[in-house]
Amino acid sequence: MPEPGHRSPPPLFQSIVLGPIRTFIRMEAAGGIALFVAALLAFVVANSPWHQGFERLWTTPVELAFGELGFQVSLRRFIDDGLMTIFFFVVGMEIKRELIEGELRTVRRAMLPAIAATGGVLLPAIIFYSLNRGTAGERGWAIPMATDIAFSIGCLILLGKRVSRGLLVFLTALAIFDDIAGILVIAFFYGGGLSVPGLVWVAVVGLAVYGAGRLGVENALLYTAGGVALWIALHHAGVHGTLAGVLLGLLVPAVTRRPVREVLAGLREHSLRTLEVSERLDTSDLLYVSDEVREAVPPLQRFEHALHPWVAFLIMPLFGLANSGVSVAGMSIKDLTGSVFLGVAVGLFVGKQLGIFAFTWGAVKLGAAELPGGAPWRSVYGVAMVAGVGFTVALFIANLAFGGEPKLLDEARLGVLVGSLVSGVSGMLVLRAVRAPVAKVAGEQSTAAT
């Protein structure tokens, strides 16, 4: 077979279209930027003359049927309960990866972000509950607990070298603990009442998926089928079905079939031999390389790598579009100062920063942990403010809490938008005003390189 030809894209198309797109996608903050643009667009359209058509779009019925089996839900419900399961699947894999090889793999590394996250979960919930106790809004106490990883990390990335790697890792680990807390809250407080037979089926399906992974089965179709089965089992067990994604993510194997060094050594020998012997190459050589590399990459990393762009640039922006369209046209001053709005907005902006900073300060002063990279306290406080960006999971919990009460849901959504925006902007301004010493930054970079 002759060596296949190839055609490079036209230079103008490459420089004007492909180049900028690839550069943007590779940015660590790209997912947060895409989510922000989607949320802003939804808010603008919801307050424009096209708001009725925009709302009708999300209430469009989506139907899937196979014989007598099937379901019909609105497009918004399909996104919130269906596509967001994939989002939680990636979250579950991220949690497992951090527990195995990341910043949560040892108690010492996980101590400070765990303590900080505890403060960032408790104080916002207390503030919301104290403002809504005994009212219809009481059910939304968990809304301001969450920290949005994509948004908050994006804020720090945009500040560049003004934020040390130690603080970036600290916020990432803190947000993951927040996610764990949010997942537990959704499971135990926003379900439909636990059913023992349903939980038994959850255990059976989970054990089947785990056993298949232990036997070396890595086919994506298996985990897709397992995820659907877990979703149905959790739904019948009275737990929100999207948590099937988290459970499935924790069940994905994180080990390789062959050692990485062994695979790379074999590929080097194969490549040298092929280039020396063959005058013409064909794509079968690349397929061989692809198969060999596949065996050296754990399913956890492969699935996460494959799904991350879809989650960051499709699912999360769609979720933002479907759930950020709050119209303020019919709202009065009373609505904008309602207990639900204030509970969410104050909880995110005040509760988050004070809870995280106070618990971090206490842990360091008591000797239970050390500041990340010896960062100044002003920088720690700026990061605590940025952690008040609680967009995705906060909106998700708001839908669960007030799905049947549109007025309270709009208040909660607006509180999430305002609290997150003020937290992100304020935190970035504080961090921008703090410039770490050059020597310290250089030292951190050399340590990171080591």
C-alpha positions in Angstrom: 0.0 0.0 0.0 1.4 3.4 -0.9 2.1 5.9 1.7 -1.2 7.9 2.2 -1.2 11.5 1.0 -2.0 14.4 3.2 -3.3 17.9 2.7 -2.6 20.8 5.1 -5.4 23.4 5.5 -5.0 26.6 3.6 -2.7 29.0 5.4 -5.3 31.8 5.7 -7.9 29.3 7.1 -5.2 27.9 9.5 -4.2 31.3 10.8 -7.6 32.9 11.1 -9.9 30.0 12.1 -8.2 26.8 13.2 -5.3 28.5 15.0 -7.3 30.7 17.4 -9.9 27.9 18.0 -7.1 25.4 19.0 -5.4 28.0 21.2 -8.7 28.8 23.0 -9.5 25.1 23.6 -6.1 24.5 25.1 -6.5 27.3 27.6 -7.1 26.0 31.1 -9.7 28.8 31.6 -11.5 28.1 28.4 -14.3 26.0 30.0 -15.0 28.8 32.5 -15.1 31.4 29.8 -17.5 29.4 27.6 -19.8 28.9 30.6 -19.7 32.6 31.5 -20.5 33.6 27.9 -23.4 31.1 27.9 -24.8 32.4 31.2 -24.5 36.0 30.1 -26.2 35.3 26.8 -29.1 33.5 28.6 -29.6 36.4 31.0 -29.5 39.0 28.2 -32.0 37.1 26.0 -34.3 36.4 28.9 -34.5 40.2 29.4 -35.0 41.0 25.7 -38.1 41.0 23.5 -37.3 37.4 22.5 -37.7 36.1 26.1 -40.9 34.1 25.4 -39.5 32.2 22.5 -36.3 31.6 24.5 -38.3 30.0 27.3 -40.4 28.0 24.9 -37.2 26.5 23.5 -36.3 25.0 26.9 -39.8 23.6 27.4 -39.8 21.8 24.0 -40.6 18.2 24.6 -37.9 15.6 24.0 -39.1 12.0 23.5 -37.3 8.7 23.3 -39.3 5.6 22.7 -38.5 1.9 22.0 -41.7 0.0 21.6 -43.8 0.6 24.7 -40.8 1.8 26.7 -39.9 5.4 26.6 -40.1 8.8 28.2 -40.9 12.4 27.3 -39.4 15.4 29.1 -38.7 19.0 28.4 -35.4 20.0 26.8 -34.4 21.7 30.0 -35.1 18.5 32.0 -33.2 16.4 29.5 -30.2 18.7 30.0 -30.5 18.9 33.8 -31.2 15.2 34.5 -29.6 13.6 31.4 -26.6 15.5 30.1 -25.6 16.6 33.6 -25.1 13.0 34.5 -22.1 13.0 32.1 -20.9 16.2 33.9 -21.1 14.3 37.2 -19.4 11.3 35.6 -16.4 13.5 34.8 -16.5 15.0 38.4 -16.5 11.4 39.8 -13.4 10.6 37.7 -11.7 13.8 38.8 -12.3 12.9 42.4 -10.9 9.4 42.0 -7.9 10.7 40.1 -7.1 13.2 42.9 -7.6 10.6 45.6 -5.2 8.2 43.8 -2.4 10.4 42.4 -3.4 14.0 43.0 -3.5 16.5 45.9 -5.9 14.3 48.0 -3.8 11.2 48.0 -2.4 11.8 51.5 -4.0 13.1 54.6 -1.3 15.8 55.0 -2.0 17.1 51.5 -5.8 17.0 51.9 -6.0 18.4 55.4 -6.0 22.2 54.7 -8.4 22.2 51.7 -10.7 19.8 53.6 -10.8 22.1 56.6 -11.3 25.2 54.4 -14.1 23.5 52.5 -15.8 22.6 55.7 -16.0 26.3 56.6 -17.0 27.2 53.1 -19.9 24.7 53.3 -21.2 25.3 56.8 -21.3 29.1 57.0 -23.2 29.8 53.7 -25.7 27.1 54.6 -26.2 28.7 58.1 -26.6 32.2 56.6 -29.2 30.9 54.1 -31.1 28.9 56.7 -31.1 31.8 59.3 -32.7 34.1 56.6 -35.3 31.5 55.5 -36.1 29.5 58.6 -39.8 28.6 58.7 -40.5 29.9 55.2 -41.1 28.2 51.9 -37.5 29.0 50.9 -36.0 26.9 53.7 -35.6 23.9 51.4 -32.9 25.8 49.5 -30.4 25.9 52.4 -27.7 24.0 50.4 -27.7 26.2 47.3 -24.8 28.5 48.4 -22.6 25.7 49.5 -21.0 24.9 46.2 -17.8 26.2 44.5 -17.8 26.0 40.7 -14.4 24.4 39.6 -14.5 25.7 36.1 -15.4 29.3 37.0 -13.2 29.7 40.0 -10.1 28.0 38.5 -10.6 30.1 35.4 -10.5 33.3 37.5 -7.1 32.3 38.9 -5.7 31.2 35.5 -6.6 34.6 34.0 -4.5 36.3 36.7 -1.4 34.4 35.5 1.7 34.6 37.7 0.0 36.7 40.3 -1.4 33.5 41.8 1.1 30.8 42.8 0.7 27.2 41.9 0.2 26.3 45.5 -2.9 28.5 45.8 -4.2 27.1 42.5 -3.8 23.6 43.8 -5.4 24.6 47.1 -8.5 26.0 45.4 -8.8 22.9 43.1 -8.7 20.6 46.1 -11.1 22.8 48.0 -13.6 22.8 45.1 -13.4 19.0 44.9 -14.2 18.6 48.6 -17.1 21.1 47.9 -18.3 18.8 45.1 -18.2 15.8 47.4 -20.2 17.7 50.0 -22.7 18.8 47.3 -23.0 15.2 46.0 -23.8 13.9 49.5 -26.3 16.7 50.1 -28.1 15.9 46.8 -28.1 12.2 47.6 -29.6 12.5 51.1 -31.7 15.7 51.1 -33.0 16.2 47.6 -34.2 12.7 46.6 -37.7 11.3 46.7 -37.3 9.1 49.9 -35.0 6.1 50.0 -36.3 2.7 48.8 -34.5 -0.4 50.0 -35.2 -2.5 47.0 -33.9 0.3 44.7 -30.7 0.5 46.8 -30.2 -3.2 46.4 -30.4 -2.9 42.7 -27.9 0.0 42.8 -25.5 -2.2 44.8 -26.0 -5.1 42.3 -25.3 -2.9 39.2 -22.4 -1.2 40.9 -20.8 -4.6 41.8 -21.3 -5.8 38.3 -19.6 -2.8 36.8 -16.8 -3.1 39.4 -16.3 -6.8 38.7 -16.1 -6.2 34.9 -13.4 -3.5 35.5 -11.4 -5.9 37.7 -11.6 -8.5 35.0 -10.0 -6.0 32.6 -13.1 -5.0 30.6 -12.5 -1.4 29.3 -15.1 -1.1 26.6 -16.9 2.3 26.8 -20.2 0.6 25.9 -20.0 -1.4 29.1 -19.7 1.8 31.2 -22.4 3.5 29.1 -24.8 0.6 29.8 -23.7 0.5 33.4 -24.4 4.2 33.8 -27.9 4.0 32.3 -28.6 1.0 34.6 -27.3 2.9 37.7 -29.4 6.0 36.7 -32.6 3.9 36.6 -31.7 2.1 39.8 -30.9 5.3 41.7 -34.1 6.9 40.4 -36.2 4.0 41.7 -34.2 4.1 45.0 -35.3 7.7 45.6 -31.9 9.2 44.9 -31.4 11.8 42.1 -30.3 9.9 39.0 -27.5 12.2 38.0 -25.5 10.8 40.9 -25.1 7.7 38.8 -22.4 9.6 37.0 -20.4 10.1 40.2 -20.7 6.4 41.2 -19.7 5.3 37.7 -16.7 7.7 37.7 -15.5 6.2 40.9 -15.8 2.7 39.5 -13.8 3.3 36.3 -10.4 1.5 36.6 -7.3 3.7 37.2 -4.7 1.0 36.4 -3.0 0.1 33.1 -2.7 -3.3 31.4 1.0 -2.8 30.8 3.7 -0.6 32.4 4.1 2.7 30.5 7.9 2.3 30.3 7.5 -1.1 28.7 5.1 0.2 26.1 7.2 3.2 25.2 10.3 1.0 24.8 8.5 -1.3 22.5 7.2 1.6 20.4 10.7 3.0 20.1 12.0 -0.2 18.8 9.1 -0.7 16.4 9.4 2.9 15.1 13.1 2.6 14.5 12.7 -0.8 12.8 9.8 0.4 10.6 11.6 3.6 9.5 14.7 1.7 8.6 13.1 -1.2 6.7 10.0 0.4 5.0 10.4 2.8 2.2 6.7 3.6 2.2 4.5 3.8 5.3 0.8 3.2 5.6 -1.8 3.9 8.3 -1.6 0.4 9.7 1.6 1.5 11.4 -0.2 4.3 13.2 -3.0 1.9 14.2 -0.5 -0.3 15.8 0.9 2.6 17.7 -2.6 3.7 18.8 -3.4 0.2 20.1 -0.1 0.0 22.0 -0.6 3.4 23.6 -4.2 2.5 24.5 -3.0 -0.3 26.7 -0.7 2.0 28.6 -3.4 4.6 29.4 -5.9 3.7 32.2 -9.6 3.9 31.3 -10.0 6.6 33.9 -7.6 9.0 32.0 -8.9 7.9 28.6 -12.6 8.5 29.4 -11.8 11.8 31.2 -9.7 13.1 28.3 -12.4 12.1 25.8 -15.3 13.6 27.6 -13.8 16.8 29.0 -14.1 18.9 25.8 -17.8 17.8 25.5 -18.5 18.7 29.1 -16.6 22.0 29.0 -17.8 23.3 25.6 -21.2 21.7 25.2 -22.9 20.3 28.3 -21.9 23.0 30.8 -22.7 25.9 28.3 -26.0 24.3 27.5 -26.8 24.0 31.2 -25.9 27.6 31.6 -28.1 28.7 28.7 -31.0 26.6 30.1 -30.8 27.8 33.7 -29.4 31.3 33.7 -32.2 33.0 31.8 -33.7 34.9 34.7 -36.0 37.8 33.7 -35.9 40.7 36.1 -38.6 42.6 34.2 -41.4 41.5 36.5 -39.4 41.7 39.7 -39.9 44.4 42.3 -37.5 45.7 44.9 -39.1 43.4 47.3 -38.3 40.4 45.1 -34.7 41.6 44.8 -34.4 41.7 48.6 -36.3 38.5 49.2 -35.0 36.1 51.8 -34.1 33.4 49.1 -32.2 35.9 46.9 -30.4 37.3 49.9 -29.7 33.9 51.4 -28.0 32.7 48.2 -26.2 35.9 47.3 -25.0 36.7 50.8 -24.2 33.1 51.4 -22.0 32.9 48.4 -20.3 36.2 48.7 -20.0 36.6 52.5 -20.4 33.1 53.8 -18.0 31.5 51.5 -15.1 33.9 51.9 -15.5 34.2 55.7 -16.0 30.4 56.2 -13.0 29.4 54.1 -10.7 32.1 55.4 -11.6 31.6 59.1 -11.2 27.8 59.0 -8.0 28.1 57.0 -6.6 30.7 59.5 -7.6 28.5 62.5 -6.0 25.4 61.0 -2.7 27.1 60.3 -2.6 28.9 63.7 -3.4 25.6 65.5 -0.6 23.9 63.6 -2.9 21.4 61.8 -1.7 22.5 58.4 0.5 24.9 56.5 -0.3 27.7 54.1 0.1 26.5 50.4 3.5 27.6 49.2 3.9 30.2 52.0 1.4 32.4 50.3 0.5 35.8 52.0 -2.8 35.9 53.9 -4.1 38.5 51.5 -3.8 36.1 48.6 -5.5 33.4 50.7 -8.4 35.8 51.3 -8.6 36.6 47.6 -8.8 32.9 46.8 -11.5 32.5 49.5 -13.5 35.2 47.7 -13.1 33.6 44.3 -14.4 30.3 45.9 -17.7 32.1 46.3 -18.4 31.5 42.6 -20.9 28.7 43.0 -22.5 28.6 39.5 -23.1 25.1 38.1 -23.8 22.9 41.2 -25.6 25.8 42.9 -28.0 26.2 40.0 -28.4 22.5 39.9 -29.4 22.3 43.6 -31.7 25.3 43.1 -33.6 23.4 40.4 -34.0 20.5 42.8 -35.1 22.6 45.7 -37.5 24.9 43.9 -38.4 23.1 40.7 -42.1 23.4 41.4 -42.0 27.0 42.6 -41.0 29.3 39.7 -40.9 32.5 41.8 -38.5 31.1 44.4 -36.5 29.4 41.7 -36.0 32.8 39.9 -34.9 34.4 43.2 -32.4 31.6 43.8 -31.1 31.7 40.3 -30.6 35.5 40.4 -28.9 35.1 43.8 -26.5 32.6 42.3 -25.7 34.9 39.4 -25.2 38.0 41.6 -23.3 36.2 44.4 -21.0 34.4 41.9 -20.3 37.5 39.8 -19.5 39.7 42.8 -17.4 36.9 44.4 -15.4 36.4 41.2 -14.8 40.0 40.4 -13.9 41.0 44.0 -11.6 38.1 44.4 -9.8 38.8 41.2 -9.3 42.4 42.2 -7.9 41.5 45.6 -5.5 38.9 44.0 -4.5 41.4 41.3 -3.5 43.9 44.0 -1.2 41.4 45.6 2.1 40.7 43.8 4.2 37.8 45.2 7.9 38.4 45.6 9.9 37.5 42.5 12.2 35.1 44.4 9.2 33.2 45.8 7.6 32.8 42.5 10.8 31.5 40.9 11.3 29.1 43.8 7.8 27.7 43.3 8.3 27.3 39.6 11.5 25.4 40.1 9.8 23.2 42.7 6.9 22.5 40.3 9.4 21.6 37.6 11.2 19.2 39.9 
